[in-house]
Amino acid sequence: MKIVVLGAMGQLGRDLVPLLPGEVIPVTRADVDLSAPGAITAFIARTKPDIVVNCAAYNLVDKAEADPTAAFAVNAWAVRELAVACRDAYLVHVSTDYVYGLEDGRQTPYREDDAPGPVSIYGLSKLNGEYLVRAIAPKHLVIRTCGLYGVWGTGGKGGNFVETMLRVASQGKPMRVVDDQRCTPTSTRDLAVMITGLIERDATGLYHAVNAGDCTWFEFATEIFRIANLRVDLTPIPSSGYPTPAKRPPYSVLNTDKLAALGLPAPRHWKDALANYLHDRQERSA
């Protein structure tokens, strides 16, 4: 079995590649520029994979508001070309909780059959990519996830939320973190295990894959500093107190019952995953 992983040098790709069975071909932007028309078609035709896992994305959420062309080039039009190229391959595509957010007052986790409603260009571009995969690729698996953090960081974005919080805390600066956006932070290590399990079970369709539980970003930051035993001047604020070009979903918690129905182990709680991440981080720096 031959598996191509797009976005292999990102934080999810680097945790996923070692777990996959068979011959794994890690692909970076240097190998294939997804925004270049024809590039992915030629690559798939040349390598003839059995499975293609797409971890690549334009994920600069705020920049996408000013440059929707760039976001759609990678998150939608390149995905359309990929779906066409995978007529004879199993296409696994990673999406985002940002396809939700339009429903005001939501307080129950979104199921896969709940109607999406993105509130940003990024979310809209990712939703378009989902629809194109589902409409074109004969055998496909779309996985929505949320709030990723991993050992490798996110090169194009310059870190993840955990690393950003720890870096700013080390500078001794007061911190203000939004407390009215609720989601589920997810370890890329745990997500990689979930994706591998879905592939091993030959799953198709749409699945949500995140750690268990939920929190606001302020609650996430509070737990980071508690586990790291750091005293930080941390203040909760509303989203209006930290305006950004792109609107974020006020609630984007994802239900994972469908994973359990497939026989996959229940995802561990986000606090346990975070504690493991910070412990490993400390071990690496020792």
Secondary structure as UniProt FT lines:
FT   STRAND          2..6
FT   TURN            7..9
FT   HELIX           11..16
FT   HELIX           17..19
FT   STRAND          23..27
FT   TURN            29..31
FT   TURN            34..35
FT   TURN            37..38
FT   HELIX           39..47
FT   STRAND          51..54
FT   HELIX           61..66
FT   HELIX           68..72
FT   HELIX           73..77
FT   HELIX           78..85
FT   TURN            86..88
FT   STRAND          90..96
FT   HELIX           97..99
FT   TURN            104..105
FT   TURN            112..113
FT   HELIX           121..136
FT   STRAND          139..145
FT   STRAND          148..149
FT   TURN            151..152
FT   TURN            155..158
FT   HELIX           161..170
FT   TURN            171..172
FT   STRAND          175..178
FT   STRAND          182..183
FT   STRAND          186..187
FT   HELIX           188..200
FT   TURN            201..202
FT   STRAND          205..208
FT   STRAND          215..216
FT   HELIX           217..227
FT   TURN            228..229
FT   STRAND          234..237
FT   HELIX           239..241
FT   HELIX           257..261
FT   TURN            262..263
FT   HELIX           270..285
//
